[in-house]
Amino acid sequence: MLVSIRAFANDDVFACGDYGYVRYFDGTAWSLTELGTPSTLQCIDGVAPDDLWVCGLGGYMAHYDGNQWTQVSSGTTADISDLHVISDDEIYAATLQGELLFYDGDKWSQVFSPSLSRFNGVYRADDDTIWLAGENAVVMSFDGSAPPTPTPTAEPCV
C-alpha cells in the first residue's frame, strides 16, 4: 500500500508506504528502494529531488541526498504521520501521539507534546503559523510563542 507521494515533475515522482519501500518514477518506469526498515513510511516530502525526507511508524525517519538514503534520529519513538519541509533547516513533523517535532538543519527536537489528539497532518502557513489537524476534528495552530491552541471552528466531518 502506498501512503504518500511527492512529485517534482512528471518524470520525477517519489512515493512511499508499507514495509519501508520508496518508489521512484522517472517518466518511463517505476523503481523500488528498500530502506531496511519494516516500518510503514507515512509521509514523503522535500524541497528538491536531492533533498527528500520520509517518516513513519516508531519514529523512523530517513533523508535522501540524491544518491543514498540515510536513517536519521527523529528523537521520538512515536509514530510520525506527516511532515512539512520548508527548507533544509526548517521541517515540521506531526505524530499520532500528539507531538509536534522540528528540524533545525542539525537535529530533530520536540516542540510540543502531548496533545489530546492524534495528529494526522502538519503545515506551515505563509504567516509562519503552524497548523495541525487530528482525530475528532481537532485543528490546532501554533505561532511558536505558546503551545498549540485548539481552533474553535473545527467541526466533525460527516
C-alpha positions as CSV (number, residue, x, y, z in Angstrom):
1,M,0.0,0.0,0.0
2,L,1.3,3.5,-0.9
3,V,0.6,6.2,1.7
4,S,2.3,9.4,0.4
5,I,3.6,10.9,-2.8
6,R,5.8,13.8,-3.7
7,A,6.2,14.9,-7.4
8,F,8.6,17.4,-8.6
9,A,7.8,16.9,-12.3
10,N,6.1,14.2,-14.4
11,D,9.4,12.4,-14.7
12,D,10.5,12.9,-11.1
13,V,8.0,11.3,-8.7
14,F,8.6,9.6,-5.3
15,A,6.1,7.5,-3.3
16,C,6.3,5.6,0.0
17,G,4.3,3.2,2.1
18,D,4.4,-0.3,3.6
19,Y,7.5,-2.2,4.5
20,G,9.9,0.7,4.3
21,Y,9.9,0.9,0.5
22,V,10.3,4.1,-1.6
23,R,9.2,4.0,-5.2
24,Y,10.6,6.4,-7.9
25,F,9.1,7.2,-11.3
26,D,11.5,8.6,-13.9
27,G,8.7,9.2,-16.5
28,T,9.1,5.8,-18.0
29,A,9.2,3.2,-15.3
30,W,9.0,2.8,-11.5
31,S,12.0,1.6,-9.5
32,L,11.9,0.3,-5.9
33,T,14.3,1.1,-3.0
34,E,14.1,-0.8,0.3
35,L,15.2,1.4,3.2
36,G,15.9,-1.6,5.5
37,T,13.1,-1.0,8.0
38,P,9.8,-2.9,8.4
39,S,8.1,0.4,9.3
40,T,5.3,1.7,7.2
41,L,6.5,5.0,5.8
42,Q,3.7,7.5,6.4
43,C,5.0,10.6,4.5
44,I,7.5,11.8,2.0
45,D,8.3,15.5,1.4
46,G,11.2,17.6,0.3
47,V,12.3,20.8,-1.4
48,A,14.0,19.0,-4.3
49,P,14.6,15.5,-5.7
50,D,18.0,15.5,-4.0
51,D,16.7,16.7,-0.6
52,L,13.9,14.4,0.5
53,W,12.6,13.1,3.8
54,V,10.5,10.1,4.7
55,C,9.0,9.4,8.1
56,G,7.0,6.6,9.6
57,L,5.9,4.3,12.4
58,G,8.1,4.0,15.5
59,G,9.7,7.4,14.9
60,Y,11.5,6.2,11.8
61,M,13.0,8.9,9.6
62,A,15.4,9.0,6.7
63,H,16.9,11.6,4.4
64,Y,17.7,11.3,0.7
65,D,20.6,13.4,-0.8
66,G,20.1,12.4,-4.4
67,N,22.4,9.4,-4.1
68,Q,21.5,7.5,-1.0
69,W,19.0,7.3,1.8
70,T,20.4,7.7,5.4
71,Q,18.4,7.0,8.5
72,V,18.2,10.0,10.9
73,S,17.3,10.0,14.6
74,S,13.9,11.8,15.0
75,G,14.3,11.9,18.7
76,T,11.0,10.1,19.3
77,T,9.6,6.6,19.1
78,A,6.1,8.0,18.4
79,D,4.5,7.2,15.0
80,I,5.2,10.1,12.7
81,S,2.2,10.7,10.5
82,D,3.1,13.8,8.4
83,L,5.9,16.2,7.7
84,H,6.2,19.6,6.0
85,V,9.5,20.5,4.6
86,I,10.1,24.3,4.2
87,S,13.8,24.3,3.6
88,D,16.9,22.3,4.6
89,D,16.8,23.8,8.0
90,E,13.1,24.1,8.7
91,I,11.0,21.0,8.8
92,Y,7.9,20.2,10.9
93,A,6.6,16.7,11.7
94,A,3.4,15.6,13.5
95,T,2.9,12.3,15.4
96,L,0.0,10.1,16.1
97,Q,0.8,10.5,19.8
98,G,0.1,14.3,19.6
99,E,3.7,15.6,19.3
100,L,5.0,18.4,17.1
101,L,8.6,17.9,16.0
102,F,11.0,20.5,14.5
103,Y,14.2,20.1,12.5
104,D,16.7,23.0,12.5
105,G,19.1,21.7,10.0
106,D,21.1,19.9,12.6
107,K,18.8,17.8,14.8
108,W,15.1,17.0,15.5
109,S,13.6,18.2,18.7
110,Q,10.1,18.1,20.3
111,V,8.3,21.4,20.2
112,F,5.1,20.3,21.8
113,S,3.6,17.3,23.5
114,P,1.3,15.8,24.4
115,S,-2.0,16.7,22.7
116,L,-5.3,15.1,23.5
117,S,-5.5,14.3,19.8
118,R,-3.6,12.1,17.3
119,F,-2.1,14.5,14.8
120,N,-2.5,13.4,11.1
121,G,-1.3,16.5,9.3
122,V,1.0,19.5,9.7
123,Y,1.5,22.6,7.6
124,R,3.3,25.9,8.0
125,A,1.3,28.8,6.5
126,D,2.9,31.9,4.9
127,D,2.5,33.9,8.1
128,D,4.7,31.3,9.9
129,T,1.7,29.8,11.8
130,I,2.0,26.0,12.2
131,W,-1.4,24.2,11.7
132,L,-2.0,20.7,13.0
133,A,-5.0,18.5,12.2
134,G,-6.0,15.4,14.1
135,E,-8.7,13.0,15.1
136,N,-12.1,14.1,16.3
137,A,-11.9,17.1,14.0
138,V,-9.2,18.7,16.1
139,V,-7.4,21.6,14.4
140,M,-4.7,23.5,16.3
141,S,-2.5,26.4,15.5
142,F,1.0,27.3,16.8
143,D,2.8,30.5,16.5
144,G,6.0,29.5,18.4
145,S,5.2,31.5,21.5
146,A,2.9,29.1,23.3
147,P,1.7,25.5,23.0
148,P,-0.7,24.9,20.1
149,T,-4.3,26.0,20.8
150,P,-7.5,24.4,19.5
151,T,-9.3,26.3,16.8
152,P,-12.9,26.6,17.9
153,T,-14.3,26.4,14.3
154,A,-13.4,22.7,13.9
155,E,-16.4,20.6,13.5
156,P,-16.7,16.8,13.0
157,C,-16.9,15.8,9.3
158,V,-19.9,13.7,8.5
